[in-house]
Amino acid sequence: MIIGIDPDVDRSGIAAIDPGETILSTLSLWSIFELLEETSNRFVIIEAGWKNKKGLAFGGGRMRAIRTGMNHAIGRQIEAYCKAHDIEHELFVPSKRTPVWDHETLIRLTGLNVKQSNPETRAAVRAVYFSTKGKEVFK
């Protein structure tokens, strides 16, 4: 199973992709830790915006910057959890050129049969898609 995570201070976007089944959800940090503990044969891909060079942040002022920093802290905690528990993982570093997906784009590029998605779950799928370059995962 591949688990894509878009870290967020409130509820992170999760895409759990296994042959024949895809689950899109949003989970709290503690629920993510439980999922990772309970799931065997997993590979985790974490969207790692904090790895971007300075200056790649999008506009939005002071409050957006604070919120972004909090989201990055959640991502770092998930990464630390994976390291501490020997969970195979990698970081996906988005760039300004990484497109934001709407639901139709998600379906068109991945072929996933999901009825609903939100920005957080789409970002989690997008991390998996670009990290794996779509190979074998979305067929």
C-alpha positions as CSV (number, residue, x, y, z in Angstrom):
1,M,0.0,0.0,0.0
2,I,1.2,3.5,-0.8
3,I,0.0,6.2,1.6
4,G,0.3,9.8,0.4
5,I,0.0,12.5,3.0
6,D,-0.6,16.3,2.6
7,P,0.2,17.5,6.2
8,D,-2.1,20.0,7.8
9,V,-2.4,21.2,11.4
10,D,-6.1,20.3,11.6
11,R,-6.7,17.3,9.4
12,S,-4.1,16.1,6.9
13,G,-5.1,14.8,3.5
14,I,-4.6,11.0,3.1
15,A,-4.6,8.9,0.0
16,A,-4.3,5.2,0.8
17,I,-3.7,3.4,-2.6
18,D,-3.7,-0.4,-2.8
19,P,-4.3,-2.5,-5.9
20,G,-8.0,-2.4,-6.5
21,E,-8.8,0.0,-3.6
22,T,-8.2,3.7,-2.9
23,I,-9.3,5.5,0.2
24,L,-9.2,9.3,0.3
25,S,-9.7,10.8,3.8
26,T,-8.6,13.5,6.1
27,L,-7.1,12.5,9.5
28,S,-5.7,14.2,12.6
29,L,-2.0,13.7,13.4
30,W,-2.8,11.0,16.0
31,S,-5.1,9.1,13.6
32,I,-2.3,9.2,11.0
33,F,0.1,7.6,13.6
34,E,-2.5,4.9,14.3
35,L,-3.0,4.3,10.5
36,L,0.8,3.9,10.0
37,E,1.1,1.6,13.0
38,E,-1.8,-0.6,11.9
39,T,-0.9,-0.9,8.3
40,S,1.7,-3.4,7.1
41,N,3.5,-3.4,3.8
42,R,3.2,0.4,3.4
43,F,5.3,3.0,1.7
44,V,4.6,6.6,2.7
45,I,5.0,9.7,0.6
46,I,4.8,13.0,2.5
47,E,4.4,16.3,0.8
48,A,7.3,18.3,2.1
49,G,6.8,22.0,1.3
50,W,9.3,22.9,4.1
51,K,12.1,21.6,1.8
52,N,11.4,24.4,-0.7
53,K,14.0,27.1,-1.0
54,K,13.0,30.4,0.5
55,G,10.9,32.6,-1.7
56,L,8.7,29.8,-3.1
57,A,5.9,30.5,-0.7
58,F,2.7,31.8,-2.1
59,G,1.3,35.2,-1.0
60,G,-1.2,35.6,1.8
61,G,0.4,37.6,4.5
62,R,1.4,37.0,8.1
63,M,-1.4,34.6,9.1
64,R,-0.9,32.4,6.1
65,A,2.8,32.3,6.8
66,I,2.0,31.2,10.4
67,R,-0.4,28.5,9.2
68,T,2.0,27.3,6.6
69,G,4.7,27.0,9.2
70,M,2.4,25.0,11.5
71,N,1.5,22.6,8.6
72,H,5.2,22.1,7.9
73,A,5.8,21.2,11.6
74,I,3.1,18.5,11.2
75,G,4.9,17.2,8.2
76,R,8.2,17.1,10.0
77,Q,6.5,15.2,12.9
78,I,5.1,12.6,10.4
79,E,8.6,12.2,8.9
80,A,10.1,11.8,12.4
81,Y,7.5,9.2,13.3
82,C,8.3,7.2,10.1
83,K,12.0,7.4,10.9
84,A,11.5,6.3,14.5
85,H,9.4,3.4,13.5
86,D,11.4,2.3,10.5
87,I,8.6,3.0,8.1
88,E,9.8,3.3,4.5
89,H,9.0,6.8,3.2
90,E,10.1,9.6,1.0
91,L,9.5,13.3,0.8
92,F,7.8,14.9,-2.2
93,V,8.9,18.5,-2.6
94,P,6.3,20.5,-4.6
95,S,7.4,23.5,-6.7
96,K,5.6,26.5,-8.1
97,R,5.2,24.4,-11.3
98,T,3.4,21.6,-9.4
99,P,-0.2,22.1,-10.6
100,V,-3.1,22.3,-8.2
101,W,-5.6,19.6,-9.2
102,D,-9.4,19.8,-9.3
103,H,-11.5,16.6,-9.0
104,E,-11.7,16.1,-12.8
105,T,-7.9,16.4,-13.2
106,L,-7.5,13.8,-10.5
107,I,-9.8,11.3,-12.3
108,R,-8.3,12.1,-15.7
109,L,-4.6,11.7,-14.7
110,T,-4.9,8.8,-12.3
111,G,-8.0,6.9,-13.5
112,L,-9.1,6.5,-9.9
113,N,-12.7,5.7,-9.4
114,V,-13.6,8.1,-6.5
115,K,-16.8,10.0,-6.3
116,Q,-15.5,12.9,-4.1
117,S,-12.2,14.6,-3.2
118,N,-11.2,17.8,-1.5
119,P,-8.0,19.9,-1.9
120,E,-6.2,18.0,0.9
121,T,-6.9,14.5,-0.5
122,R,-6.1,15.7,-4.0
123,A,-2.7,17.0,-2.8
124,A,-2.0,13.6,-1.2
125,V,-2.8,11.8,-4.4
126,R,-0.8,14.3,-6.4
127,A,2.2,13.6,-4.1
128,V,2.0,9.9,-4.9
129,Y,1.4,10.6,-8.6
130,F,4.5,12.8,-9.0
131,S,6.7,10.8,-6.7
132,T,6.0,7.6,-8.6
133,K,5.5,9.3,-11.9
134,G,2.2,7.4,-12.1
135,K,4.0,4.1,-12.8
136,E,2.1,1.0,-11.9
137,V,0.3,2.8,-9.1
138,F,-2.6,4.1,-11.1
139,K,-3.2,1.4,-13.6
